[in-house]
Amino acid sequence: MKQRNYFTATGMVIALVIVIFTTTTFKAQNNQHAARSDDKQMPVATKQLPQDNGLTAVELKCGNAELPAPNTIQKVRCGIKNNTNKFISAVTVVVSMDIEKEGQTSSDASFLTAETLVHPDMRRNNLIPPGGERLVRDLPTSYEEDVVIRGVTAWIDYVEFEDNTALGLNKAGSRIVTDIRAGAAKYKDWLVKKFTQRGASINAINSLLETPLAPEEIGIQNGDQEQGAMIYRNYARNTYSAEGAEGLIKSLRLTSTSVNK
């Protein structure tokens, strides 16, 4: 299985999707309403977690995949339904493409992560509550021109509950979630360190937030940690935009007496 990132390569688009603040009631027919009229619709097969007393603890529902071309999927959207009495903090869904090239078939898979606890600073009421639903979506995926997508299958790899219990085969889910959180923490540590080095100046905040990520300097070790760092940077930027430098400094747990205006 290959994890996807946000960047386009000549062969294919690889994408990791992180859902943080969206709570959406999902119905499969929504995909058909959103699809362009010239897109082919391909059903997405789903594999459910084992049932307990006739009930699937966390259910996966997927609408049709949209294919503008035989080698391209424009969109895959799946909904997660929490049928337990516990709050869900993270879910990882696998989307696997069955592809054919020169008569040979193979599979290519991506991990889509709904993560509500990326960093303590960012926690809101984002946990998926009992009976709640959450939408996850894959980014566009394209293969070489001689590749044909023959099928799409999705299943839940990992579910993390707020009480630290978990479900699923967990082929990669817990590792991905852990790395995303580590990346967010590393970015905040870097931001605070740089802010302090620049004399705790309010004027330094904006330039720091616009500084391109430097994985080696921040201590980023893989793509999942990089995604976590970008998520925290986006959070910091949004806080700065909404609350100004003082609001962001407060969020970073820095005292106003340390700030040189």
C-alpha positions in Angstrom: 0.0 0.0 0.0 1.2 3.5 -0.8 0.2 6.4 1.2 -0.8 9.5 -0.7 0.3 13.0 -0.3 -0.9 16.3 -1.8 1.5 16.4 -4.8 1.0 15.4 -8.4 3.5 13.1 -10.0 3.7 12.2 -13.7 2.2 8.7 -13.0 -0.4 9.4 -10.4 -1.7 11.8 -7.8 -1.1 10.6 -4.3 -3.1 12.1 -1.4 -3.5 11.9 2.4 -6.8 13.5 3.5 -7.1 14.9 7.0 -10.5 15.8 8.3 -10.5 17.9 11.5 -13.4 20.2 12.0 -16.2 18.9 9.7 -19.2 17.1 11.0 -21.4 16.0 8.1 -24.4 13.8 7.8 -23.6 11.6 4.9 -25.8 9.9 2.4 -24.5 7.9 -0.6 -26.8 9.7 -3.1 -25.1 13.0 -2.4 -22.2 11.9 -4.6 -24.5 11.5 -7.6 -25.9 14.9 -7.1 -22.5 16.5 -7.0 -21.1 14.5 -10.0 -20.7 16.2 -13.4 -23.0 14.8 -16.0 -20.1 13.6 -18.1 -18.5 11.6 -15.3 -18.8 7.8 -15.1 -20.1 6.6 -11.8 -18.4 3.5 -10.3 -19.8 1.9 -7.2 -17.4 1.7 -4.3 -17.4 -1.7 -2.6 -17.2 -1.5 1.2 -15.8 -4.0 3.8 -17.3 -3.5 7.3 -15.7 -4.1 10.7 -16.9 -7.4 12.3 -20.3 -7.1 13.9 -21.0 -7.5 17.6 -24.4 -8.7 18.5 -25.6 -7.9 15.0 -24.3 -4.3 15.1 -21.3 -2.8 13.2 -19.6 -0.6 15.8 -18.4 1.9 13.2 -20.0 1.7 9.8 -18.6 2.9 6.5 -20.9 4.2 3.7 -19.5 5.3 0.4 -21.1 7.0 -2.6 -20.1 6.3 -6.2 -16.6 7.2 -7.4 -16.6 9.8 -10.2 -14.4 8.9 -13.2 -14.0 11.6 -15.8 -11.7 9.2 -17.7 -10.9 5.4 -17.4 -7.6 6.2 -15.7 -8.8 9.0 -13.4 -10.9 9.2 -10.3 -12.1 12.7 -9.6 -13.6 12.0 -6.2 -14.4 9.3 -3.6 -16.5 10.3 -0.6 -17.2 8.0 2.3 -19.1 8.6 5.6 -18.3 7.1 9.0 -21.2 6.3 11.3 -20.5 5.8 15.0 -22.9 3.2 16.3 -21.2 2.9 19.7 -21.8 4.7 23.0 -18.3 6.2 22.9 -16.7 9.2 21.3 -14.4 8.6 18.4 -11.1 10.6 18.2 -9.6 9.2 15.0 -10.5 7.0 12.1 -8.3 5.7 9.2 -10.0 4.5 6.0 -8.3 2.6 3.2 -9.4 3.2 -0.4 -8.0 0.6 -2.7 -8.0 1.0 -6.5 -8.0 -2.2 -8.7 -6.1 -1.1 -11.8 -5.2 -2.8 -15.1 -2.2 -2.1 -17.3 -1.2 -4.1 -20.3 -3.4 -7.0 -19.2 -1.9 -7.1 -15.7 -3.9 -6.2 -12.7 -2.8 -4.8 -9.4 -4.0 -2.7 -6.4 -3.0 0.8 -5.2 -4.3 2.0 -1.9 -4.3 5.2 0.1 -5.1 6.0 3.7 -7.7 8.7 4.5 -7.6 9.9 8.1 -10.3 11.7 10.1 -8.3 13.1 13.1 -9.9 15.2 15.8 -7.1 15.5 18.3 -4.2 16.7 16.1 -2.9 18.9 19.0 -4.3 20.0 22.4 -4.3 23.6 21.2 -6.7 22.8 18.4 -9.2 20.7 20.4 -12.8 21.8 19.9 -16.0 19.7 20.0 -14.7 17.7 17.1 -15.0 14.2 18.5 -17.4 12.0 16.6 -20.2 11.4 19.2 -22.3 8.3 19.6 -24.7 8.2 16.6 -22.6 10.9 14.9 -21.2 10.8 11.3 -18.1 12.2 9.7 -17.2 12.6 6.0 -13.8 11.7 4.6 -12.9 12.2 0.9 -10.0 11.2 -1.3 -8.3 13.7 -3.6 -8.3 13.2 -7.4 -6.2 10.2 -8.5 -4.7 9.8 -12.0 -2.7 7.1 -13.5 -0.8 6.7 -16.8 -2.9 6.8 -20.0 -2.6 3.1 -20.6 -4.0 2.3 -17.1 -7.7 1.5 -16.5 -9.4 1.6 -13.1 -11.5 -1.5 -12.8 -12.8 -1.2 -9.2 -12.7 0.7 -5.9 -12.9 -0.9 -2.5 -12.9 0.9 0.9 -12.7 -0.3 4.5 -11.9 1.0 8.0 -8.3 0.2 9.1 -8.3 1.8 12.5 -10.7 3.5 14.9 -9.5 5.3 18.1 -11.9 6.1 20.8 -11.5 8.9 23.4 -11.1 6.3 26.1 -8.0 5.0 24.3 -9.6 1.7 23.1 -9.4 0.9 19.5 -10.9 -1.3 16.7 -9.7 -2.5 13.3 -6.8 -4.4 11.8 -4.6 -1.4 12.3 -2.2 -2.1 9.4 -1.0 1.6 9.5 -3.8 3.7 11.1 -2.3 4.2 14.6 1.1 4.9 13.2 -0.3 7.6 10.9 -2.3 9.2 13.6 0.7 9.2 16.0 2.9 10.8 13.3 0.4 13.5 12.5 0.2 14.5 16.1 4.0 14.4 16.4 4.4 16.7 13.4 1.9 19.2 14.8 3.8 19.2 18.2 7.1 19.6 16.4 5.9 22.6 14.4 4.6 24.3 17.5 7.9 23.8 19.3 9.7 25.2 16.3 7.4 28.2 16.2 7.7 29.0 19.8 11.5 28.6 19.7 11.9 30.9 16.7 9.5 33.4 18.2 11.6 33.5 21.3 14.8 33.8 19.3 13.4 36.8 17.5 12.9 38.7 20.8 9.3 37.7 21.3 8.2 40.4 18.9 4.7 40.5 17.6 6.1 41.6 14.2 7.9 38.3 13.9 4.8 36.2 14.1 3.5 36.8 10.6 6.8 36.2 8.9 7.3 33.0 10.8 3.9 31.7 9.7 4.8 32.4 6.1 8.2 30.7 6.3 8.2 27.5 4.2 8.4 24.3 6.1 11.9 23.2 6.8 11.5 19.5 7.6 15.1 18.9 8.8 15.1 22.0 11.0 11.7 21.2 12.5 12.6 17.5 12.9 10.0 16.2 10.5 10.8 12.5 9.7 8.1 11.5 7.2 5.1 12.6 5.2 2.6 12.1 8.0 4.6 14.3 10.4 4.8 16.9 7.6 1.0 16.8 7.3 0.7 17.4 11.0 3.0 20.3 10.8 1.0 21.9 8.0 -2.2 21.4 9.9 -0.8 23.2 13.0 0.6 26.0 10.7 -2.8 26.4 9.2 -4.4 26.5 12.6 -1.9 29.2 13.7 -2.5 31.2 10.5 -6.3 31.1 11.1 -5.9 32.1 14.7 -3.6 35.0 13.6 -6.2 36.1 11.0 -9.1 35.9 13.4 -7.6 37.1 16.7 -4.4 38.9 15.7 -0.9 38.4 17.0 -2.0 38.7 20.6 -4.6 36.0 20.1 -2.0 33.6 18.6 0.5 34.4 21.3 -2.1 33.5 23.9 -2.8 30.3 22.0 0.9 29.4 22.1 0.7 29.7 25.9 3.2 32.7 25.9 2.6 35.4 28.5 1.9 38.9 27.2 4.7 40.2 29.4 7.2 38.4 27.2 6.0 40.2 24.1 7.9 43.1 22.7 5.6 45.1 20.4 
